[in-house]
Amino acid sequence: MHKKPVRLAARAIIVHEARLLLVNAWPKGRSSLLCAPGGGVEPGASLPENLAREVHEETGLNVQVNAPCLINEFHDPRTGFHQVDIFFRCQIVGTSHVPNGWQDPENIVSRHVWATQAEVKWLHFKPSSLASIAFSDNDLIMYDPLETIVM
């Protein structure tokens, strides 16, 4: 199998009014899997700059990027895909309303969900530690070990 370079991504943990923002980042909703908004970093911009751009592209929201709180990595052994996500706590700047019909430039995000801590337990999301970190007051940076990608 051909080794691919590891992809680096930045993701936003946004808790607003006791609700966590999650997105479905599978084109045409081909999976119910939800994740934190964000995506691949582009060279020449800082991780917070990349993250603010990605959040706006995926949701139309503006955020202030704060401290990192989680590092997660996953891979697909079949294809060699390997991604490292760095999660940052973020705060909404301005409105928290995702405009109806908002679509990201790449047409990947198919759903936006604001979920309470109780509601998130019933959702299919990754990484597994996302909800516990999002609703925690802990300021430590956590590490979620390498896991196989799921849909």
C-alpha distance (Angstrom), angle and dihedral (degrees) to the residues before:
residue distance angle dihedral
M1 . . .
H2 3.81 . .
K3 3.80 112.4 .
K4 3.80 112.1 -126.2
P5 3.79 124.2 -157.9
V6 3.79 115.3 -97.0
R7 3.81 111.0 -101.0
L8 3.82 117.1 -133.9
A9 3.79 119.3 -148.6
A10 3.80 136.0 177.3
R11 3.81 120.7 -144.6
A12 3.80 133.6 -169.9
I13 3.76 126.5 -130.9
I14 3.78 101.3 -158.6
V15 3.79 117.5 179.5
H16 3.80 112.0 177.2
E17 3.80 123.6 171.9
A18 3.83 89.2 -8.5
R19 3.83 92.6 -54.9
L20 3.80 127.6 114.6
L21 3.81 118.8 -140.1
L22 3.80 114.1 -131.1
V23 3.78 130.8 173.6
N24 3.77 134.8 -160.0
A25 3.78 104.2 -128.3
W26 3.79 99.0 -173.8
P27 3.80 115.8 107.4
K28 3.82 112.4 -109.5
G29 3.82 89.1 2.7
R30 3.81 92.5 -81.2
S31 3.82 87.9 159.8
S32 3.79 132.1 35.7
L33 3.82 90.3 -141.3
L34 3.80 113.6 128.1
C35 3.79 128.5 -161.2
A36 3.78 140.6 170.7
P37 3.81 114.4 -77.9
G38 3.79 116.5 -97.5
G39 3.75 139.7 80.6
G40 3.76 150.3 -169.6
V41 3.77 119.5 -13.2
E42 3.76 122.5 -122.7
P43 3.81 120.3 -139.8
G44 3.80 117.0 -105.3
A45 3.81 96.3 35.2
S46 3.80 127.8 86.3
L47 3.79 121.3 -111.3
P48 3.85 91.1 -106.2
E49 3.83 91.2 49.5
N50 3.81 90.7 49.3
L51 3.80 91.3 47.5
A52 3.81 95.3 49.1
R53 3.82 88.4 50.8
E54 3.81 93.5 48.0
V55 3.81 93.6 47.6
H56 3.80 90.8 50.6
E57 3.81 92.3 47.0
E58 3.82 92.7 50.0
T59 3.81 99.9 38.9
G60 3.81 111.6 11.3
L61 3.81 87.8 -120.8
N62 3.79 127.4 128.9
V63 3.79 118.1 -138.2
Q64 3.75 141.6 -173.3
V65 3.80 107.4 -133.5
N66 3.80 113.3 -138.6
A67 3.80 133.8 174.9
P68 3.81 124.5 -26.0
C69 3.80 114.3 -107.2
L70 3.81 108.3 172.3
I71 3.77 140.5 29.9
N72 3.78 115.3 -162.7
E73 3.78 131.5 173.6
F74 3.75 132.9 -169.2
H75 3.78 137.2 173.7
D76 3.76 144.0 -169.6
P77 3.82 108.4 -133.9
R78 3.83 90.7 -163.5
T79 3.81 95.6 59.3
G80 3.80 102.6 22.4
F81 3.83 91.4 -119.4
H82 3.83 111.1 153.7
Q83 3.81 124.7 175.7
V84 3.79 132.8 -175.8
D85 3.81 114.7 -157.0
I86 3.80 122.0 -161.8
F87 3.80 110.8 -161.0
F88 3.81 121.2 -153.3
R89 3.78 128.9 -168.4
C90 3.81 107.0 -117.5
Q91 3.78 136.8 -172.2
I92 3.78 126.7 -147.6
V93 3.80 114.9 -111.9
G94 3.79 108.6 -156.1
T95 3.78 121.1 -18.0
S96 3.80 124.2 13.1
H97 3.80 92.0 -157.3
V98 3.80 114.2 114.1
P99 3.81 103.0 -145.6
N100 3.81 114.3 -111.4
G101 3.78 110.3 -97.7
W102 3.82 93.1 11.9
Q103 3.78 109.1 169.5
D104 3.77 127.8 -171.3
P105 3.82 117.8 -127.9
E106 3.82 93.0 -105.8
N107 3.84 94.5 46.5
I108 3.79 91.9 -126.7
V109 3.81 104.3 121.8
S110 3.79 109.4 77.8
R111 3.82 102.0 169.8
H112 3.83 141.0 27.6
V113 3.81 119.9 -157.4
W114 3.81 130.3 -174.3
A115 3.84 103.9 -162.8
T116 3.79 132.4 -177.8
Q117 3.78 120.1 -135.2
A118 3.82 88.9 -99.9
E119 3.82 93.6 48.1
V120 3.80 95.9 47.3
K121 3.81 90.3 64.4
W122 3.82 88.4 71.1
L123 3.81 95.5 49.2
H124 3.81 129.7 92.7
F125 3.82 105.0 -123.5
K126 3.79 142.8 146.4
P127 2.92 144.4 -106.0
S128 3.78 95.0 41.6
S129 3.81 92.2 -137.1
L130 3.82 94.4 53.3
A131 3.81 98.5 99.4
S132 3.79 96.0 43.5
I133 3.81 91.1 51.3
A134 3.80 93.9 42.9
F135 3.80 93.5 54.1
S136 3.82 95.3 39.5
D137 3.79 127.2 99.6
N138 3.81 89.1 -149.0
D139 3.82 112.9 125.6
L140 3.81 94.6 -162.2
I141 3.79 121.6 113.1
M142 3.80 108.8 -118.0
Y143 3.81 128.3 -155.6
D144 3.79 123.2 -144.2
P145 3.83 107.6 -161.8
L146 3.78 125.1 -124.8
E147 3.78 112.6 -67.6
T148 3.77 135.0 179.1
I149 3.80 114.4 -99.2
V150 3.80 116.1 -103.7
M151 3.78 134.5 -167.1
